[in-house]
Amino acid sequence: MLHWFKKKAIDLFSPQDKEQIVTAIKKAELQTSGEIRVYIESECAHTDSLHRAIEVFDNLEMYKTDMRNGVLIYVAMKTRKLAVYGDEGIYQQVGKGFWDNQVEKIIHHFNKNDYAEGIATVVGEVGNALKQHFPYDAQTDENELPDDIVFGN
């Protein structure tokens, strides 16, 4: 088990795991104008994972969505920290309890070593919330942010 923590974040996910997560992002975004990104790194240097998630959100320029409806799922595997952060447009619609609930869902899956499923499940949940408040409009929607997983250190 200790050798697992020596790996880089990108190496902790099989090609099938990565595909499962990207497929979940694409499926969720087909129903909403919102944008979902997943950022995975080995270690979180911050004490508070939410502060790191906000930093990553800003670095990825996720605030540039027209409706301020971008959502970042942040995971630091080695330091076992995570956060789900929504921009002001979606945050105001669903409130703090929704985000806390999503973190609990990921933790539930992570405790069973089911990392890709945990992330994909929360991507789906976030997608449903985005769909409810920011439905897809074929006339105006454009994919404002990439659908790939971003791997940090």
C-alpha positions as a Markdown table, in Angstrom:
| # | Residue | x | y | z |
|---|---|---|---|---|
| 1 | Met | 0.0 | 0.0 | 0.0 |
| 2 | Leu | 2.8 | 2.4 | 0.7 |
| 3 | His | 4.1 | 2.2 | -2.9 |
| 4 | Trp | 0.8 | 3.6 | -4.0 |
| 5 | Phe | 1.5 | 7.0 | -2.2 |
| 6 | Lys | 4.8 | 7.3 | -4.1 |
| 7 | Lys | 3.1 | 7.5 | -7.5 |
| 8 | Lys | 2.2 | 10.7 | -9.3 |
| 9 | Ala | -1.5 | 11.6 | -9.4 |
| 10 | Ile | -1.8 | 10.8 | -13.1 |
| 11 | Asp | -0.4 | 7.3 | -12.5 |
| 12 | Leu | -3.1 | 6.5 | -9.9 |
| 13 | Phe | -5.8 | 6.3 | -12.5 |
| 14 | Ser | -6.0 | 3.7 | -15.2 |
| 15 | Pro | -6.9 | 4.7 | -18.8 |
| 16 | Gln | -10.4 | 3.2 | -18.0 |
| 17 | Asp | -10.7 | 5.3 | -14.9 |
| 18 | Lys | -9.7 | 8.5 | -16.8 |
| 19 | Glu | -12.2 | 7.6 | -19.5 |
| 20 | Gln | -15.0 | 7.0 | -17.0 |
| 21 | Ile | -14.4 | 10.5 | -15.5 |
| 22 | Val | -14.2 | 12.3 | -18.8 |
| 23 | Thr | -17.3 | 10.5 | -20.1 |
| 24 | Ala | -19.2 | 11.6 | -17.0 |
| 25 | Ile | -18.1 | 15.2 | -17.6 |
| 26 | Lys | -19.2 | 15.1 | -21.2 |
| 27 | Lys | -22.5 | 13.5 | -20.4 |
| 28 | Ala | -23.2 | 16.0 | -17.6 |
| 29 | Glu | -22.4 | 19.0 | -19.8 |
| 30 | Leu | -24.7 | 17.8 | -22.6 |
| 31 | Gln | -27.6 | 18.8 | -20.4 |
| 32 | Thr | -26.4 | 22.2 | -19.1 |
| 33 | Ser | -24.6 | 25.4 | -20.0 |
| 34 | Gly | -22.5 | 24.8 | -16.9 |
| 35 | Glu | -18.9 | 23.6 | -16.9 |
| 36 | Ile | -17.3 | 21.0 | -14.8 |
| 37 | Arg | -13.6 | 20.4 | -14.4 |
| 38 | Val | -11.7 | 17.8 | -12.4 |
| 39 | Tyr | -8.3 | 18.6 | -11.0 |
| 40 | Ile | -6.2 | 15.9 | -9.4 |
| 41 | Glu | -2.8 | 16.2 | -7.7 |
| 42 | Ser | -0.7 | 14.2 | -5.3 |
| 43 | Glu | -0.4 | 16.7 | -2.5 |
| 44 | Cys | -2.2 | 19.7 | -1.2 |
| 45 | Ala | 0.2 | 22.2 | 0.4 |
| 46 | His | -2.6 | 24.2 | 1.9 |
| 47 | Thr | -4.1 | 23.5 | 5.2 |
| 48 | Asp | -7.6 | 24.0 | 3.8 |
| 49 | Ser | -8.4 | 22.1 | 0.6 |
| 50 | Leu | -11.1 | 24.6 | -0.3 |
| 51 | His | -8.5 | 27.4 | -0.5 |
| 52 | Arg | -6.4 | 25.2 | -2.8 |
| 53 | Ala | -9.5 | 24.5 | -4.9 |
| 54 | Ile | -10.2 | 28.3 | -5.2 |
| 55 | Glu | -6.6 | 28.8 | -6.3 |
| 56 | Val | -6.9 | 26.1 | -8.9 |
| 57 | Phe | -10.2 | 27.4 | -10.0 |
| 58 | Asp | -8.7 | 30.8 | -10.6 |
| 59 | Asn | -5.5 | 29.4 | -12.3 |
| 60 | Leu | -7.7 | 27.5 | -14.7 |
| 61 | Glu | -9.7 | 30.7 | -15.3 |
| 62 | Met | -13.0 | 28.9 | -14.6 |
| 63 | Tyr | -14.6 | 32.2 | -13.5 |
| 64 | Lys | -14.7 | 33.2 | -17.2 |
| 65 | Thr | -18.0 | 31.3 | -17.9 |
| 66 | Asp | -20.7 | 33.6 | -19.0 |
| 67 | Met | -23.1 | 32.6 | -16.3 |
| 68 | Arg | -20.5 | 32.0 | -13.6 |
| 69 | Asn | -21.6 | 28.4 | -13.4 |
| 70 | Gly | -18.3 | 26.5 | -13.5 |
| 71 | Val | -17.6 | 23.8 | -10.9 |
| 72 | Leu | -14.3 | 22.3 | -9.9 |
| 73 | Ile | -13.8 | 19.0 | -8.3 |
| 74 | Tyr | -10.5 | 19.1 | -6.5 |
| 75 | Val | -8.7 | 16.0 | -5.2 |
| 76 | Ala | -5.2 | 15.7 | -3.6 |
| 77 | Met | -4.6 | 11.9 | -3.4 |
| 78 | Lys | -1.6 | 11.6 | -1.2 |
| 79 | Thr | -2.7 | 14.1 | 1.4 |
| 80 | Arg | -6.3 | 12.9 | 1.2 |
| 81 | Lys | -7.9 | 16.3 | 0.7 |
| 82 | Leu | -10.7 | 17.3 | -1.6 |
| 83 | Ala | -13.2 | 20.0 | -2.3 |
| 84 | Val | -16.0 | 20.7 | -4.6 |
| 85 | Tyr | -16.1 | 24.4 | -5.5 |
| 86 | Gly | -18.9 | 26.1 | -7.5 |
| 87 | Asp | -18.7 | 29.6 | -8.9 |
| 88 | Glu | -21.1 | 32.2 | -7.6 |
| 89 | Gly | -23.8 | 31.6 | -10.2 |
| 90 | Ile | -24.3 | 27.9 | -9.2 |
| 91 | Tyr | -23.3 | 28.3 | -5.6 |
| 92 | Gln | -26.1 | 30.8 | -5.0 |
| 93 | Gln | -28.6 | 28.4 | -6.5 |
| 94 | Val | -27.8 | 25.3 | -4.5 |
| 95 | Gly | -26.2 | 26.6 | -1.3 |
| 96 | Lys | -23.4 | 25.3 | 1.0 |
| 97 | Gly | -25.2 | 22.1 | 2.0 |
| 98 | Phe | -25.1 | 20.8 | -1.6 |
| 99 | Trp | -21.3 | 21.1 | -1.8 |
| 100 | Asp | -20.8 | 19.5 | 1.6 |
| 101 | Asn | -23.0 | 16.6 | 0.5 |
| 102 | Gln | -20.9 | 16.1 | -2.7 |
| 103 | Val | -17.7 | 15.9 | -0.6 |
| 104 | Glu | -19.4 | 13.3 | 1.6 |
| 105 | Lys | -20.3 | 11.2 | -1.5 |
| 106 | Ile | -16.7 | 11.3 | -2.8 |
| 107 | Ile | -15.4 | 10.3 | 0.6 |
| 108 | His | -17.8 | 7.4 | 0.8 |
| 109 | His | -16.5 | 6.1 | -2.5 |
| 110 | Phe | -12.9 | 6.9 | -1.7 |
| 111 | Asn | -13.2 | 4.9 | 1.6 |
| 112 | Lys | -13.9 | 1.9 | -0.6 |
| 113 | Asn | -10.9 | 2.7 | -2.9 |
| 114 | Asp | -13.3 | 3.5 | -5.7 |
| 115 | Tyr | -11.8 | 6.7 | -6.8 |
| 116 | Ala | -13.0 | 7.0 | -10.4 |
| 117 | Glu | -16.5 | 6.0 | -9.5 |
| 118 | Gly | -16.6 | 8.6 | -6.7 |
| 119 | Ile | -15.5 | 11.4 | -8.9 |
| 120 | Ala | -17.8 | 10.3 | -11.8 |
| 121 | Thr | -20.8 | 10.0 | -9.4 |
| 122 | Val | -20.2 | 13.6 | -8.1 |
| 123 | Val | -19.8 | 14.9 | -11.6 |
| 124 | Gly | -23.2 | 13.4 | -12.4 |
| 125 | Glu | -24.7 | 15.0 | -9.3 |
| 126 | Val | -23.2 | 18.4 | -10.1 |
| 127 | Gly | -24.4 | 18.0 | -13.7 |
| 128 | Asn | -28.0 | 17.4 | -12.4 |
| 129 | Ala | -27.8 | 20.6 | -10.3 |
| 130 | Leu | -26.4 | 22.6 | -13.2 |
| 131 | Lys | -29.1 | 21.2 | -15.5 |
| 132 | Gln | -31.8 | 22.3 | -13.1 |
| 133 | His | -30.6 | 25.9 | -12.8 |
| 134 | Phe | -28.7 | 26.3 | -16.1 |
| 135 | Pro | -30.3 | 24.0 | -18.7 |
| 136 | Tyr | -28.7 | 23.3 | -22.0 |
| 137 | Asp | -29.8 | 25.5 | -24.9 |
| 138 | Ala | -28.6 | 24.2 | -28.3 |
| 139 | Gln | -29.0 | 27.7 | -29.8 |
| 140 | Thr | -26.6 | 29.4 | -27.4 |
| 141 | Asp | -24.5 | 26.8 | -25.6 |
| 142 | Glu | -20.8 | 26.4 | -26.3 |
| 143 | Asn | -18.3 | 24.3 | -24.4 |
| 144 | Glu | -16.4 | 27.1 | -22.6 |
| 145 | Leu | -13.9 | 24.9 | -20.8 |
| 146 | Pro | -12.1 | 21.7 | -21.7 |
| 147 | Asp | -13.6 | 18.4 | -20.5 |
| 148 | Asp | -10.3 | 16.7 | -19.7 |
| 149 | Ile | -8.9 | 15.9 | -16.3 |
| 150 | Val | -6.2 | 18.2 | -15.2 |
| 151 | Phe | -3.4 | 16.5 | -13.3 |
| 152 | Gly | -1.1 | 18.6 | -11.1 |
| 153 | Asn | 2.0 | 17.5 | -9.2 |
